[in-house]
Amino acid sequence: MKNLLSETGIKEVNIFRSIFVAIVYFFITMTSSGQDVNNLKLKDFRPVSIYNIPVTNVAKAKYPVIDMHTHVYAMKDEDIAKWIKAMDACGIEKSIVLTQASGAGFDTLVKMYSRYGNRFELWCGFDYTGYDKPGYGPEAVKELERCVKKGAKGVGEVMFKGKGIPPSSSNKVIMLPDDPRLDILYEKCAGLGIPVNLHISEDKWMYEKIDSTNDGLMNAAKWHVGSEYGAKSHEEMLDRLENTLKKHPKTTFIAAHLANCCADLSVLGDFFDKYPNLFADISARYGEIAPIPKFVREFIEKYQDRIVYGTDNFFNEKFYRVTFRILETADEHFYETEMFAYHWPLYGLYLTDNVLKKMYRDNANKIRNR
């Protein structure tokens, strides 16, 4: 019995020793070689460039900026003060606030933001009350006229994503930009001399298969547009944008986010060539255009009179400065994964001074004074 216990004890010691060695080996391996790549998830992939190349820190835009795409990011005086402080630090002269609001909601925003002079400019939304009933239009026009009298300088951001509507949804109407019910509103905008900011569709990655072949997977999975419940395709939504431009040549339109054509800017270029009433903002698409700097630089140079600066991001000094770095510098192979969610490297466009002046401010003034 004594010998048996001794043998058992020895076996237990050996087992514990083996476990201890395995644990030590695991921690040594993790410390020396990083994470276990066999269990590394794509969402946790955070590449860091080790290239010893120039890094340019752009603290302030090279020229005064009008941010043509913001939203109601602040509803308290102290938050608006922080917003203005960030704008001042980075050279943002004015922010265009796309409120998407009408009625009492818009009036409240006018009262709040009018205290800050020319630092903010408010655009209203369309009133969709009764949109699904016969006779929609005249009352919405009256509300649009009222909002303009209250201070609205444009309309936006008007959303046309084309997503399907599940049977359980109380909303039974897929909003489409060329719907005849909207014609009276677009024409009134032309008559009032105010522009309309349209959000059409989503970028092409969001319609592709959500699998290992999608190089924009992290954003594509989050913003995926399915084909169910009557959803419209990316291509159909762009066709409907063109129908809208054809029908309303006297109305000034701004296609938000480069019309979500970042994967094929030739489509937007074709629209620019055919429709002089169309402009586009680059808001929230820096992560999509910075991976292809040569092509995008040539595109922006060609259409330099039609593109405006925008952010579509909560006011943040770091975000402003990253956009300036992308637009102004020739920096190469840098990442902003936390900011844009993509895992691909970014490159500066190194736009000319003349183009920067137009994008930052001159084109915005041209639109607002048409």
Residue pairs with C-beta under 8 A, 6 or more apart in sequence:
30 36
35 44
42 217
42 218
42 343
43 218
45 337
45 343
46 335
46 337
47 335
47 337
47 343
47 345
48 335
49 333
49 334
49 335
49 345
51 332
51 333
53 331
53 332
53 333
54 331
55 331
55 334
56 325
56 328
56 329
56 331
56 348
57 321
57 325
58 321
58 324
58 325
58 328
58 329
59 89
59 90
59 321
60 89
60 90
60 91
60 324
61 90
61 91
61 92
61 320
61 324
61 328
61 360
62 324
62 328
62 353
62 356
62 360
63 91
63 353
63 356
63 357
63 360
63 361
64 91
64 93
64 360
64 361
65 90
65 91
65 92
65 93
65 309
65 360
65 361
66 92
66 93
66 94
66 95
66 96
66 308
66 309
66 360
66 361
66 364
66 365
67 87
67 92
67 94
67 95
67 96
67 309
67 310
67 311
68 96
68 254
68 281
68 283
68 308
68 309
68 310
68 364
68 367
69 96
69 98
69 157
69 197
69 256
69 281
69 283
69 284
69 310
69 311
69 312
70 95
70 96
70 97
70 98
70 310
70 311
70 312
70 315
71 97
71 98
71 99
71 100
71 157
71 312
72 97
72 99
72 101
72 109
73 79
73 83
73 314
73 315
74 80
74 82
74 83
74 315
75 112
77 112
77 115
80 112
80 113
80 116
82 315
83 95
83 315
84 116
84 119
86 92
86 315
86 316
86 317
86 320
87 93
87 95
87 119
87 315
89 317
90 317
90 320
90 321
90 324
92 320
93 361
94 118
94 119
94 120
94 121
95 119
95 120
95 121
95 315
96 120
96 121
96 123
96 153
96 154
96 310
96 364
97 109
97 113
97 120
97 121
97 122
97 123
98 123
98 156
98 157
98 197
99 105
99 106
99 109
99 122
99 123
99 124
99 125
100 124
100 125
100 156
100 157
100 158
100 159
101 109
101 124
101 125
102 124
102 125
102 126
102 127
102 143
102 144
102 147
103 127
103 143
106 122
106 124
106 125
106 147
106 150
106 152
107 150
109 122
110 122
110 150
110 151
113 120
113 122
114 151
121 153
121 154
121 368
122 151
122 152
122 153
123 152
123 153
123 154
123 155
123 156
123 194
123 197
124 144
124 147
124 148
124 152
124 154
124 155
125 155
125 156
125 158
126 140
126 144
126 155
126 158
126 182
126 185
127 139
127 140
127 143
127 144
128 140
129 139
129 140
130 136
130 139
131 173
131 181
132 172
132 173
136 181
137 181
137 184
137 185
138 184
140 184
140 185
141 184
141 185
141 188
144 152
144 155
144 185
144 188
144 189
144 192
145 188
145 192
148 192
148 194
152 194
153 194
153 368
154 194
154 195
154 196
154 197
154 368
155 185
155 189
155 194
155 195
155 196
155 197
156 195
156 196
156 197
156 198
156 254
156 256
157 197
157 198
157 199
157 256
158 177
158 196
158 197
158 198
158 199
159 175
159 199
160 175
160 176
160 177
160 198
160 199
160 200
160 201
160 237
160 240
160 241
161 175
161 199
161 201
161 202
161 225
161 237
162 174
162 176
162 201
162 225
162 231
162 232
162 233
162 236
162 237
163 174
163 225
163 226
163 231
164 174
164 226
164 227
164 228
164 229
164 230
164 231
165 171
165 172
165 173
165 174
165 229
165 230
166 229
167 229
174 230
174 231
174 232
176 232
176 237
176 240
177 198
177 200
177 237
177 240
177 241
177 243
177 244
178 240
178 241
178 243
178 244
178 247
183 247
183 248
186 196
186 244
186 247
186 248
186 251
187 248
187 250
187 251
189 195
189 196
189 251
189 252
190 248
190 250
190 251
190 252
193 370
194 252
195 251
195 252
195 253
195 254
195 279
195 367
195 368
195 370
196 251
196 252
196 253
196 254
197 253
197 254
197 256
197 281
198 241
198 244
198 253
198 254
198 255
198 256
199 256
199 257
199 260
200 237
200 238
200 240
200 241
200 255
200 256
200 259
200 260
201 225
201 232
201 234
201 237
201 238
201 259
201 260
202 223
202 225
202 234
202 260
203 216
203 257
203 260
203 261
203 262
203 263
203 285
203 288
204 234
204 260
204 262
204 263
204 264
205 214
205 215
205 216
205 217
205 219
205 220
205 263
206 216
206 219
206 220
206 223
206 224
206 225
206 234
207 224
207 225
207 233
207 234
208 214
208 216
208 220
210 217
210 220
210 221
210 224
211 217
214 220
215 344
216 288
216 342
218 341
218 342
218 343
219 287
219 340
219 341
219 342
222 341
225 231
225 234
227 233
232 240
234 260
238 259
238 261
238 267
241 255
241 259
241 271
242 271
242 275
244 253
245 253
245 271
245 274
245 275
245 277
245 278
246 275
248 277
249 275
249 277
250 277
251 277
252 277
252 279
252 367
252 370
253 277
253 278
253 279
254 278
254 279
254 280
254 281
254 308
254 367
255 268
255 271
255 278
255 279
255 280
255 281
256 280
256 281
256 283
256 310
256 312
257 280
257 281
257 282
257 283
257 284
257 285
257 312
258 265
258 268
258 280
258 281
258 282
258 285
258 289
258 307
259 267
259 268
259 271
259 280
261 267
261 268
262 285
262 288
262 289
263 288
265 295
265 296
265 299
268 280
269 299
269 302
269 303
271 278
272 278
272 280
272 303
272 306
278 306
279 306
279 307
279 308
279 363
279 367
280 306
280 307
280 308
281 307
281 308
281 309
281 310
282 289
282 307
282 308
282 309
282 310
282 359
283 309
283 310
283 311
283 312
283 313
284 310
284 311
284 312
284 313
286 322
286 323
286 326
286 340
286 346
287 336
287 339
287 340
287 341
287 342
287 346
288 342
289 296
289 326
289 349
290 296
290 326
290 346
290 347
290 348
290 349
291 342
291 344
291 345
291 346
291 347
293 347
293 348
293 349
293 350
296 349
297 349
297 350
297 351
300 307
300 349
300 351
300 355
300 359
301 351
301 352
301 355
304 354
304 355
304 358
304 359
305 358
305 363
305 366
306 363
307 358
307 359
307 363
308 359
308 363
308 364
308 367
309 323
309 327
309 359
309 360
309 361
309 364
311 319
311 320
311 323
313 319
318 339
319 339
322 336
322 339
325 331
325 348
326 346
326 348
326 349
327 348
327 349
327 351
327 356
327 359
328 348
328 349
328 350
328 351
328 356
329 348
329 350
330 348
330 350
331 347
331 348
332 345
332 347
332 348
333 345
333 346
333 347
334 345
334 346
334 347
335 343
335 345
335 346
336 346
337 343
340 346
351 359
